[in-house]
Amino acid sequence: MIDLRSDTVTKPTYAMRQAMAVAEVGDDVYREDQTVIELEETAAEILGKEAGLFVTSGTQGNQVAILTHTKRGQEVIVEADSHVFYYEVGAMAALAGLQTRPIAGMHGMMPLDEIAKAIRPENIHFPQTGLICLENTHNRSGGTILPLSYMQSVKELAVQHHLPVHLDGARLFNAVAATGISAAAYAATADSIQICLSKGLGAPIGSVLVGSRTFIEQARKWRKMLGGGMRQAGVIAAPGLIALTQMRDRLVEDHVRAKHLAKGLANIRGITVDVERVETNIVIADVSDSGLSTEEFLTVLEQCGVLATAFGGSLIRFVTHLDVTDDQIDDAIAAVAFATRMR
C-alpha cells in the first residue's frame, strides 16, 4: 500500500532501531535516563529555550503546556481549526477546566484585530483570558506556514496584555525546511513550544515540550499527573535524538513530492487542488466534481493500493513522508485518475 494518510505512519529507520537496542537507560522519573536528558537538552538548544520535557505525544505536550500556563475557569484563544481545539478530545475542558475562544483564521492565521477583541476586559461576568495558542505548520489549512512576522505580531499583542503564547509546533521543522528560518527564531515568538518527533522526523513515538526552566519544572509535575512519568524511556528517546539531529534536512524531499502530487492531481478532471497553497508536505484535494462521495473515492483508491484520509465534506488529505518514493507519488496520481473514471 502507498500510505498517504499521514506522516505519523512512518516506520523507524534502521539507525533508529539500532539506537533503541543500545540506548543508555535509567529511571526518568528520578531523572536518571541519560538518553532522555540528552534528547531534552538537544531539543531545547535547537529551539533556543532553557529546558525540555520528553512527552509521549503531541497532544500530551500541548495539554501539559496548557495546564502549566493556565488556571481553571480561564479562557484560551485558539484558531477554530487548530489541533488543540479540533483533535484533542476536548481535553482543555475535561482536564484543565478551561473554556476555549475559537477564532476563524485564514490559512491558520487568526486576524490580529480579532485576537485583540477576544482578549477579555476585566468584568465580573467574563472568564479571564489565560493563553493564546498558535499552530505552525497548520494541519487543517493544508500544512500552511504561519509567517514569522505574523507570529511576532501575535507575541507583541500577548505581551501587551501579559498573556503567554503556546505554539503547537508538531510540524514546525517543516516550516523551517520550507523557509530557511531557524527553529529558534520561530520559537522566540512563544513561551512554550511542542514539537513532534513521530511525524515527518520519523521517530516511532514522542514529542518534546520546551520553555523556560521554571516552566518545564512545573510542566514535569503535570506530565506525572497525566500518567506521563516514564521509567527506562531511553529506548524511545534514542530514535527521537536521531530524528532531531539527522532527519530535519530531508523534510525538503517531502515538500518536493507533495508539490509534484498536487500538480498531478490538479491536472485530473474532477479534482480541485490549490497548488499554490501546498507549502509543505500536505495536499488537500476537493473531489466534489468527481461524481463520487468522499467515502466512495477513498474505497476506490484503497482498491488501487493507495490510502488517504477524509478531511471533511468533499475534501481528501494526502501527506508525504520519508516512506514514500517518487514512483509511488506517480502511482498515487494514476490511482486518483482511475478513481475519477469510476463514476
MOJOBEL-V520813 format. One record per residue. RES is the residue in one letter. SS is DSSP state (A for helix, B for strand, O for the rest). OMEGA is omega in whole degrees, 0 to 359 (* if undefined). Layout:
RES&SS&OMEGA  RES&SS&OMEGA
This chain:
M&O&172  I&B&189  D&B&180  L&O&181  R&O&183  S&O&172  D&A&174  T&A&184  V&A&181  T&O&176  K&O&178  P&O&180  T&O&178  Y&A&179  A&A&178  M&A&180  R&A&178  Q&A&179  A&A&177  M&A&185  A&A&186  V&A&185  A&O&172  E&O&185  V&O&176  G&O&180  D&O&185  D&O&177  V&O&174  Y&O&181  R&O&182  E&O&179  D&O&186  Q&A&179  T&A&176  V&A&179  I&A&180  E&A&178  L&A&181  E&A&180  E&A&179  T&A&179  A&A&180  A&A&180  E&A&180  I&A&183  L&A&175  G&O&179  K&O&186  E&O&188  A&B&179  G&B&180  L&B&179  F&B&180  V&B&188  T&O&185  S&O&176  G&A&179  T&A&178  Q&A&179  G&A&179  N&A&184  Q&A&174  V&A&179  A&A&181  I&A&178  L&A&182  T&A&184  H&A&196  T&O&173  K&O&180  R&O&179  G&O&177  Q&O&181  E&B&181  V&B&179  I&B&183  V&B&172  E&B&191  A&O&178  D&O&183  S&O&181  H&A&183  V&A&180  F&A&191  Y&A&193  Y&O&185  E&O&166  V&O&180  G&O&187  A&A&181  M&A&178  A&A&187  A&A&185  L&A&188  A&A&181  G&O&184  L&O&172  Q&B&177  T&B&176  R&B&183  P&B&177  I&B&178  A&O&181  G&B&174  M&B&184  H&O&178  G&O&183  M&B&172  M&B&177  P&O&183  L&A&181  D&A&177  E&A&175  I&A&181  A&A&180  K&A&182  A&A&178  I&O&189  R&O&169  P&O&179  E&O&181  N&O&185  I&O&182  H&O&189  F&O&167  P&O&178  Q&O&174  T&B&184  G&B&189  L&B&170  I&B&179  C&B&174  L&B&178  E&B&182  N&O&0  T&O&187  H&B&187  N&A&188  R&A&172  S&A&178  G&O&179  G&O&180  T&B&185  I&O&172  L&O&181  P&O&179  L&A&181  S&A&178  Y&A&180  M&A&177  Q&A&179  S&A&177  V&A&179  K&A&178  E&A&178  L&A&179  A&A&179  V&A&179  Q&A&183  H&O&176  H&O&181  L&O&173  P&B&176  V&B&172  H&B&178  L&B&168  D&B&182  G&O&182  A&O&178  R&O&182  L&A&183  F&A&170  N&A&176  A&A&179  V&A&181  A&A&183  A&A&187  T&A&186  G&O&176  I&O&185  S&O&176  A&A&180  A&A&179  A&A&175  Y&A&184  A&A&180  A&O&181  T&O&182  A&O&178  D&O&176  S&B&181  I&B&172  Q&B&176  I&B&178  C&B&174  L&O&192  S&O&175  K&O&184  G&O&181  L&O&167  G&O&178  A&O&184  P&O&185  I&O&164  G&O&174  S&B&175  V&B&174  L&B&180  V&B&179  G&B&177  S&O&180  R&A&179  T&A&179  F&A&182  I&A&176  E&A&177  Q&A&180  A&A&180  R&A&180  K&A&177  W&A&177  R&A&179  K&A&181  M&A&180  L&O&178  G&O&183  G&O&175  G&O&185  M&O&182  R&O&183  Q&O&189  A&O&179  G&A&180  V&A&175  I&A&175  A&A&183  A&A&176  P&A&176  G&A&176  L&A&177  I&A&178  A&A&183  L&A&188  T&A&186  Q&A&190  M&O&184  R&O&185  D&O&184  R&O&179  L&A&178  V&A&179  E&A&178  D&A&181  H&A&178  V&A&180  R&A&178  A&A&179  K&A&178  H&A&177  L&A&181  A&A&180  K&A&178  G&A&179  L&A&182  A&A&180  N&O&181  I&O&180  R&O&180  G&O&180  I&O&178  T&B&177  V&O&173  D&O&186  V&A&182  E&A&180  R&A&178  V&O&186  E&O&183  T&O&188  N&O&182  I&B&178  V&B&177  I&B&180  A&B&176  D&B&183  V&O&185  S&O&181  D&O&183  S&O&184  G&O&179  L&O&171  S&O&178  T&A&181  E&A&178  E&A&181  F&A&181  L&A&178  T&A&179  V&A&179  L&A&180  E&A&177  Q&A&177  C&O&177  G&O&181  V&B&177  L&B&174  A&O&188  T&B&171  A&B&186  F&O&178  G&O&180  G&O&181  S&O&184  L&B&175  I&B&180  R&B&172  F&B&180  V&B&177  T&O&183  H&O&190  L&O&181  D&O&179  V&O&182  T&O&176  D&A&181  D&A&180  Q&A&175  I&A&177  D&A&178  D&A&179  A&A&177  I&A&179  A&A&179  A&A&178  V&A&178  A&A&178  F&A&181  A&A&181  T&A&180  R&O&183  M&O&183  R&O&*
